[in-house]
């Protein structure tokens, strides 16, 4: 950039980075101009790290009387080398969009958002390099080699604050370091105010407060509106900046910033973001962290010495048993355990969210508060709870199960005027309604989880019977009888096994994956009813499950398929059928910008869930007949689901899309994010979802053990070096597993590499859970979330 005048240039060379506070800026100004600032957007969703402190339960709840004391309710995320959304209070309540560091010289100003090269490391690892906590070191390097920014990031387990130690290393003289925070206090970017308060910067909205403090003070602290009076915009456009004390009476998209100091070879600063429901409490939390200091806070976070922290949590798990099933020595396994536990709310114990991200967030408006994926879907929730069981964390699995009544429809559900027993589609962690369609798998899975918890001795028979009366029987009754769903916009008669939505939340009809869960859920309910002394309903649930099971092929297996590919022979499971004639030329509904197509053209892997849960054996003719089409890479891209990737060592591994004609992804023609600007486009394309690699690995275990109940060494190694390896290859530099990975189809303005996670949602809890379960299944040589009871009852 061009410096506007010689006075500003002299100030820059003096190490003040154009921070002229006298002649050219009229000193410190009172009220920042430019309200309300630029339109706010959420941060990039492809996170390379997330973190929060480990907190122990007290009687299944988070309580300050537990062994970890203060319950710190602060979360953070990292993306593109930056600290992005931090949350405080409830896990979805964002407080900032990003916290950026900047370096200025005599003719430039560079922020972390300017595409610096970056790496991510874990601060606390064992001798094999396996992470022992969610504390990170992020190193960002100027593309011209003039400086490096090295950040250590973690939360204070004993306060409501985020600790950041930042070190700047300069390769030339005359550089100055700055920090700028973009508050989104109370989960949006439009209603905030900010001010300079002595040695701190404060942002606030209603009763929500955020502060920035530093051990070395915040020189030339300033607040402003993003895009006009914030420090970065001013330096970029003019080469100097004016300082402002307050954003005044009008709220908006605000910023807080400060000069940290001159960089002479290197300079190090400790900063803290702190949170509270008053200005004083937020300031006190930050001071507490700064007083404790970097070493103590990090040691407590890790669980070193007498402190209870993340390494203690890992030691409580049964991870060593699964190391041999990995190809990376357990690094991603440790990461997955940490990530899954970190994505639980700490006010509502057991509330397991889908992802600590907002999908395609950088093009999604933050003018209104959004949960994104920081919310509860019972289906994702089930996958994660089963992963906790697989790791040996029975406490979290039980807390999760105990949470479920909060998201079940009852007479007390706000606005409910219909029938009860089913589980809500998507809710806030506190149970607030968000999406209210009926998905039969989400009503089945709590029953399935109950049975697994009982079989693992986590629930006693007495507890199981109590839960049967209060939660499980109403769910099972709905799976048998259906009923009227009448909550908010939804006013629909549900007649199982026809589901209002399948697991992709887009179509009504008969779905293999939905019916697989429904049959497994009802058979589990039958056994639970029997144990609870309810013989009549035990028979009713079992009879209904068998009736649903008998119709599976008639409803969903086409013998007149119209796919054209090398392996296509017209015989395979369709994704979903909306009438009872599976061979009819019925079109599915439009979705995600793409027009509906003949149901016989649309494949997905939902039929594999029939095997996973025990509804069909792995060698069932309908299942084996469907695999060639599912794996056919000669199909046109629109309808094709399987893609093969190759790593740097030349090893191949598979990935699958959700289904043919999927539109939930980036536009292959325009190169835009999904629904960018709120508009659906016909070029949108859903990409490869890595957890399908795990689902297929589970099927391969079932198929390989079908005959003699154990894996040969060759089969063990094949599954390990194909499906386990594949999932590990999909992880990013911070070992976060994504929702979607780039498949190479269409324009690519994002410069994604093949197999790299996109900006959809990372880390996805379901993907990490599937990886953990795959390792447990391979280690046990049997599918972890298989239901032998289902298999046995259907064989009678």
N, C-alpha and C positions, 0 to 999 in steps of 0.2 A: 504494500500500500504506500501511498505518497503522504509524507508528513506535511501538514498544512502550513507550518511556518517555522522559522528558525527558533523561536522561543520554545515551541513544543519539542523541537528536535533536541534542544539543549536539555530540556527536562528529561527526555527519554534517556539520553546519554548519562544523565546523573542517576539513573536507576529508578526513576519514578514512572517509567513506561507511559509518558504522555499525560500523567495525572496532574495537570496544571491546576493548581488551586488558587491562583492569584490573578495575574495579569489577564490571561485569556479566558478565564472561567468565572470571574467575579466571585471567587471564593466558594464557600459552601452555601448551596441554595436550600431553601426550606422545602418546597413542595415539588415533587417530580412531575414534569409534563408528560403528555402522551397517553393519558388514560383513555380507554381501558387496556391498551396494549394489543399486541397481535392476537389473532385467534389461537387459543391453546389446543395442543394435540398431546396425546399420550406418547410415551417413549417407545423406542424400538423394542419389539417383543422377543427377539432372539437373544435371550439372556445367556451370558456366559458364566453367571454365578448368582446364587441367591443366599441369603443368610438371615439368621436370627439366633438368639441364645437358646440353649437347651434348658428346659424347665421340667422339674419332676412333678408327678402327680401326688396329690394327697387325697386318698379315697376316690380315685378316678377323676378328680377335678384339679384345676390349677389353683393353687392357694399359697399364700405367702408363709403358711406354717409348714410347707413341705421342706425337704432337705436342701432345696436350692434357694429358699428364701424369696426375695423380691421377684415377682413375675414380670419380666421385661417383655412388653408387648410392642416390640419394634422389629420390623423386617426391612430388608434392603434387597436390591437387585443390581446387577452389573450388565451392561450391554455396550458393545463397541468401545470398550476401554473406559467407559464412564460409569459413575454411580447414577443409576436411574431411579425409578420409583422407590421411595421408602414408604412404609406403612406404619401406622401407629394406632393402637386401640384394637379395633377389629381388623382382621387380616386384609380386608379389601379397602380400607380407608387410607388412600394415598395422601401423602403430605408434601412430596416434591415430585416434579417431573424429572429433574436431573440436578446434579451438583458437578459443575465443570471447573477444571483448573485451566488457566491460561498463562501463556508466556509472551511478553512483548519485548521487542528490541527497537533499535533506532529506525527500522523501516518495516516492521511487521508486527502483527499480533496473531497468535495461533491459539485456538482453543482445542480441547479434546474432541470436539465435534467435527473438527476439520480433517478427519480421516487419518489420524496418526496410526502408525503400526503399533500393535499392542499384543502383549502376552498375558496369560493368566496363570498364576501358580497358587497352590495351597500353602499357607504359612505353617501348618502343623501336620506333618506326615510321619509315617513309621519308616523303618529302614527299607522297606520295599516300595516306598513312595505312595502308599495308600493314604488318602486324606483321613485325618483324625478330627477335623472340625471344619466348619464353614467360614474360616477366616482366610482372606485372599490377599495376594500381592498382584497388583496390576501394573505393568510397565508399559508406558506409551512413549514412543520415540518419534521425534520430528523427522519427517521424510527427507529433510536436507541435513540431518545429523547435527543440528545446532543445540539440541537439548533433549533430555529425557525427563519424564514425570513418573515417579514410582509411588504408588499408593498402597497402603495396608488398610484393609477395611474389615470391620467386625462390629458387633453391637456390645454394649455393656450389659452383662446379665444381671447387674445389680442396680440398673437405672434405666430410664426411658430415653436412651440416647444411642447414637451411632458414632463410633470412634473412627477417625481417619487420620493416619499419619502419612504425610505426603513429603517426598524428597524430590527436589529439582536438581538436576545435574546439567551444568552448562559447558558447552564446548567453545564458547566465545564470550567475550566480556559484554557488559552493558545490558544484561537481561534482567527482567523483573517478573516475579510470580504474582498471580492474582487468583482469586476464587470467586465463582458466581453460582448462586443457587436460584433455581426457578421453583418457588413454592407452589404447590397445589393443595393448600391446606383444606382439610375436610373434603378431599376427594373430587375437587374440580379446579379448573384454572381461571375462573372468572370472578370469584367473590372474595379475593384476598386483598389485604392491606399490609404494608410493611413500614418499618421505621428503624432508625439508628437509635440504640438505647445504650448510652455509655460505651462499654467495651464489648457490646454484643449487637447482633442484627436480629430483628424480631419480625416474623410474619404471623398474621392471625386472620381468622374468619370465625365470627361468632365466639364460641367458647373453646376454640381450638387454636393452639399456639405452637409455633416452631421457632427455635432460636439457633443461631450460628455463633459459636464462641471458639476462641483459640488460646492456648497457653501463652503465646507471644503477642496477643492482641490482634486486632483487626485494623490495620492502618487505612486511613482514608475510606472508612466504611461508607457505603452509599446504598440507596434503594432506588428503584425506578420501575418503569413499565417496559415489558419485553418488546423489543423491536424499535423502541424510540429512545428511552432514557436509561436503559440498562447499560452497564459498563462495556460489555462486549460490542454491542451495536455502535456505541459512540466511538470506541477505539477503531473499529473497522471502517467507519465512514469518515472520521475526522482526524484520527491520530491522537486525540486527547479526550478527556471526559470531564463532565461537570458532576459534582457530587450533590446528592439530595438527602435530606434528613427524613423525609416522610413521603408516602404516596398520597397523603391528603385524605379528603373525605370520600373520593370516588374509588371504589374497589375495582379490581381487574386482574389481569395477568401480570404479576409483579416479579421483580427480581431483587436479590440481595447480593451485594458484592463487596470485596475489599482487596486492597493490595497487601500481599503477604510480606514482600520484601525483595531486596536485591539478591540475585543469585551470583555469588562469588565462588566459582567452581561448583559448589553445591550448597543447598540450603534446605533445612528440614523444619516442618511445622506440624504440630498436633492440633487438630480441629475436632469439633464435636457438633453434630446436629442433635438437638434435644427437643422433647415434646411434652406437652402437658395441657391441662384444661384451664390453665390461667398463665399469664405471663410469668408470674413469680415461680410457679411450679416448674415450668419449662426451663427457666433460667437455672433454678436449683439443680435440676437433673443434669444439665450440662456441666455445671461447676463440680458436681459430685464426681462425674467421670473424669474431668480434667485433673481434679485433686488426686484421684486414685492413680492416674497415670497409665501410660501405654502398657508397660510391662505387667502390672497387676491386672488390668482389665483383660488383656489377652490371655494371661494365665488362667484367670477365672472362667473365661469363655471356653477355653480349651478343656478345662477340668484338671489342671496341673496342681500338684501339692494337695492341700486339704479341700480345695474347691471341687464341686461336682459340676462337670460340664460335658461337652460333646464326646470326649474320649471315653468317659464313663458310660455314656449311652451305648457307644459302639461295643464296649467290652461286655455289656449285658446281653448282646445279641449272639446268635449262632451263625456267624458269618464264616468262620474258619472252615466249617464243613463244606462250604461251597467254593472255596478258592480253586480247587482242582478243576472245577467245571468252567472256569473263566479262561480266557486267553491272555489277559493282561495282569494276572496275579492278584486280582481282587480290587483294583483301583476303582473301576466303575461300580462295583458292588458297594464299596464303602460310600462312594458319592451318592449312590441311589438311596442307601439307608438314611443318610443325612438329609438329602433333599426331600424324601417322603415325610420324614418327621417334621421338617421345617415348614411344610405346607399344611400345618394344622393350626387352627385358631387357638388362642390362649384364653379367651373369655368363655368360649363354648368348647370345652374339651371334647375331642373326638370329631370335631367338624373338619373334615378333610376336603380341601379344595382341589380343583382340577389343575390349576397352574398359577404361579405368582406372576401373571402377565396379562396384558390386554392384547388380543390378537391383532396383528398389523397396526399396532398402536400409534405409530408415527403418522398415520393418515386418518386416525379416528379422533374426532373432535372431543375435547375435554371440557366443553362448555357445560356439560351436565355430568354429574357423578356416575361412574360406571363400575361394575364389578369385573367386567371382562370374564376371564376364566377364574378369578378369585372368588369362586362360589362353589356350591355343593350340587353336584349331579350324583344321584344315588348309584348309577352304573359305574362311573369312574371311582366313586367312593368305595364300592364293593371291591374293585380290583386292588385298590390301595390297602384296604383292610386285610385282604387275603395275602398281600405281600408282607404286611406286618406279622401275620401268623407265620409265614414262611421264614421270616428272619428270627422268630422266637420272641417277638415283642407282643406278648399276650395282653399287656396292660393297654397299649394303644388300640389294639384290635377290639378289646372289650369296651373301652371308652367310646370308640367309634360306633359300635353297635348300640350302646346306651344312648347315643345322641339321636338316633334315627326317629324316635317319636316326634321330634321337632319338625320333621319334614314329611310326616304322614298326614293325609287329609282326614280330619275328624269333624265332628259337629262344631268344634271351636275354631276351625280354620277360618281366618277373616274372609268374609264374603262368600263362604261356601253355602250353596243352596241345593247341592246335589248329594250324591251318595259318597260314602266314605271308604277308607281302607287302602286306597291307592296312594302311591308316593309321588310327591311333586316333581316336576321335570327339573327345575333349577331354582335354587333359593339362595339368599344371603346366608351367611353362617348363623345369623340370629334367627333364621327361619322366615324372614320376610319374603313374601312371594315375588317371584320374578317371571319365570315362564311356567305355564300351567297345563301343558298337554299331557296326555296319559301315554306312558310307555310301559308296556307290560313287563319287560325285563327289569325295569326299575322297581316294580312292585314285587317281582319274584325274588330278586337278589337279597333283600333283607332276610327272607325266610331261609334261603340257601346259606347265608352267612351264619344265621342262628344255628343251623345244623352243624356246620363246620366247627363253630365255637364249642358246641356240646361235645362233638367227637374229639376235640383237642383238650377236653377237660377244662375249658375256660369258663363255660357255663355249667352249673350243676343241673340235675334234672328238675329240682325245685325251681331254680331260676328260669329254666327253659319253659316250664309250665306257666309261670307267672307272665313271661313275655308272650306266650301263646295267647293267653286270654286278652292281654292289653293291646298287642300290636300284630302278632303273626296271624291269628285267626281272622281279623278283619281284612288283612291283605289276601289271605287264601280265599276267603269268601268272595272277594272282588274278582279274583282270577277265575273263579267258577261261574259266578252269577253276572259279572259285569255290573253295569249300572250307569247312572247319569253323572257325567262329570260336568259340574256347573260352578266354576270358579273364574272370576274376572271375565275375560272374553270367551272362555271355553264353555260351550253348552252342547255337549255331544253324548250320544248314547254309545256306550262301549260294550261290545259283545265279543268276549274272548273266544278263540285265540286271535281274533282280528284286533290289531293294535292301532290306536290313533297315530302313533309314531313308532318307528323301529329305532335301532340304536344310533342311527345317524340323524334322527330328529327331523326327518323331512317328508316321509311318505306314510300313508296309512295302508294297512293290508296284512297279509300273512307273510311273516318274515322268519326265515330259518333260525336266525340268532335269537329272536324274541320268543319263538315257540320252544327252542332248546331251553332257555331259562325258565319259561313258564312251566314246562313239564318237570324240570328239576325242582323248581320251587314247590309245586303241588305235591310231588312225591315226598319231598322233605317235610312239607306241612302235614302230610298224612302220618308220617312216623312220629312227628312231634305231637300231633293230636292223640295218637295212640298212647304215647308216654304220659299224656296229660289226662287220660281216662275218657277221651271223647271219641269213642269207637264209631259213632254214626258219621261224624265228619271225617274221620280217618278214611272210612270207605268212600265217602263222597269225593274227597280230594284225589284219592288214588284212581277211582273210576274215571274221573274227568281227565286226569293226566293221561291215562291210557287211551281215552277217546281222542284227545288232541294228538297224541303220538301216532295213532293209526292213520291219521289223515295227512301226515307230513308230505309224503311223496305226491299224493293226489293233488295237493294244493300248491306245491312249490317246485316240483321236479318236472321240467319240461322234457317231452320226448320229440318235440318238433321245433327245437331251437333254430334260430335263424342267423346265428353268428357265422361269419366267414373267416376261418383261420386254418392253419395247418392241422390243428388238433381237433377242430370242431366237428362233432358228429351229431349234434342236435339233442344230446342227452346230458342235462346238467341242472343243478339247482339255480333258480333265478334269485335275484336279490330280494324281490318282494313281489307278491301277487295281490292285486286289488279285487279279483273276482275268484270264483271257485273253479274256473276252467283255466288251468295253468297254460294250456296250449292256445288259448284265444289271443288274438292280436290286440291286446289291451295296452293302451299307452299309459305310462306313469305320469304323474303330475310334473309340471315345470318346477324347477328349483335352482336356486343360486345362479340365476341368469340364463340357464340352459333349458331349452324346450324339452319336454318329456319325450321319451322314445318307447317303442314296443318293449314290454317287460321282458320278453324272451331274449333281448339283446343285452340286458344289463346283468353283469356278474358281480358278486362280492364274495368275501370269504366267510360269510355268516354261517354257512353249512358246517364249517369246521367246529363251531361251538356245539353242534349235535354230538360230536365225538368227545369233546372236552368234558362235557357234563354227564356223559354216559347214556345219552338218548340213542345213539347209534354207535356200533363198533367201528373201529378204524377201517376195517375191510368191507364195510357195508357197500353194496353195489352202487347205490345212489351217490355215496360220497366219493368212491374211487372213480366213478364215471365223470364226476364234476372237476376233478383235479386237472385233467389235460387242458380244458378250456381256461380254467383259472390261471394256469401257468403258461398259456399260449402267448408268446411274445411276438407272434406274427400278426396279431390282431391290429387293426388301425388304432392309432394313439387314443382316439376318443373313447374307444371301448376297451382297450387293453388295460389290464390291472397290474401285471407283473413286469418288473424291470430288474435287470441284473447290473450290479456295480462291481468295480474292480479297485482294490486298494493299491497303495504304492508298492506293495510286495507282490503284486500280481494275483492276489487271492480274490476270488469272486464271491459275492454274497447277494442274496435276493432281497427285494423289497416289493411291496404291493400297495396300490392305491385302495381307497375305500371301495370303489365300485366303478364300473364303466360309466362314462358321461357325468362324472362328478365335477361340479363347478365350484367347490369350496376351496379356492386357491387363487393364486396370481393369474392375471389375464395374459394368456399366451400370445395374443396379438398386440395388445396395447402396452404390455409391460407394467401394468399398474397392480397395486395391491388389491386384495379381495375387497369388493364393494367400496372402492376408494371414492370419497366424496359422497358416500351414501347411495351410490348408484350401482345396481347390478348390471353386468355386461355379459353378452353371450360367449365371449372369449375366455371367461374364467375357467380355471382348470384345477381341480383338486390333485395334489401331488402324492408322492409315496408317504405312507405313514409307517414309521419304523416298528411300531408295536406289532404289526402284522408279521414281521419276521419272527417275533417271539411266538405269536399264535401258531405259525406254521411249524416252528420248532416243537411246540407242544404236540401238535398232530403227529409229527415224525416220531416222537417218543412213544406215543400211543400205538402207532403202526408197528414200530420195531419191537414192542413188547407184547403185541397181540398174541403171538403164538406161545412163548414160553415164559413170559412175565419178567424177563430181564434183557438188558441190552448187551449185545456183543461189544467187544472192544472197538471193532471197526465202526459199528453204528454209533457208539458213544463219541468217538473222535469225529465222525462225519457231522453229527449234530453240533458238537462243540465248535468245530472249525467252519461251520456254515452259518448257523443261526445265532449262536452266542457271539461269534466273531462279528457277524453282520450287525447286531445291535450295538456292539462296542464301537464299530466303525462309524455308526451314525452319530455318536457323541461329539460335541464340539470341543473347543480348546479348554473350556472349563469343566468338561465331562458332564455337561447338561444334555439330556436326550430330548429331541424335539417332537412336536406333534407331526410336522410334515418335513420332508426332505426333497431337495430339488431333483427332478427327474430328467432334466435336459430338454424338455419339450417347449418350444416357443421362444420368444424373445426374452432376453435376460439382462435387463438394465441394472439388476442388483449385483451382478457378477458372482452369483452363487456358483460354487463348484458342484459337480455331480455328487449327490449323496449328502450335501451340506444342508443343515436345517435352515428352513426359510424363516420369514418373519411372522409365521402364524402364531405359534405359542411354544416357548421353550423356557424352562423345562416342563414337559407334560408329565404329570404324576402317573397317568396310566402307562406311559411308555417305560418309566423307571420301574413301576410295579410289575409290568410284564417281564422285564429283564430279570428282576429278582425271582419271580415265580419260575421262570425258565431255568435258572440256575438251581433252584430247589428241586424242580422236577427232574433235571438231568442228574443231580446228585443222588436223589432217591430212586432213580430209574422208574419213576411213575409220575403221572401228571398230577400236580399239586392240587388243582381245583377240579379234580375228577370226583364224581359222586357214585361210588360203588353201589349205594342203596338204589339209585336210579336204574342202573344196569340190572341189578338183581330183581327189582320189582317188575321191570318191563319184560324180563325173561320168563316170568311165571305165567 
